[in-house]
Amino acid sequence: MLTSPISKWDDAAAYFTFADNPTMIMGILALSAVVVAASIIFGSFHEKECYMKVTKNGH
């Protein structure tokens, strides 16, 4: 299926903002890992709190 609006790739170019800066890439990776870990931790605390409320009111 040919759905690409580009018909020729001869003059195509790509721009990678931090491709030549490994420190920035590692910083962004570390930041994203912290955000994911914090989301999992805070989500588990919230789920535990909600579960305790439901089981306390259910019995």
Protein Blocks (a to p, Z undefined) as FASTA:
>chain_A
ZZbfbfbfklgccddfklmmmklmmmmmmmmmmmmmmmmmmmmmmmmmmmmmmmmmmZZ
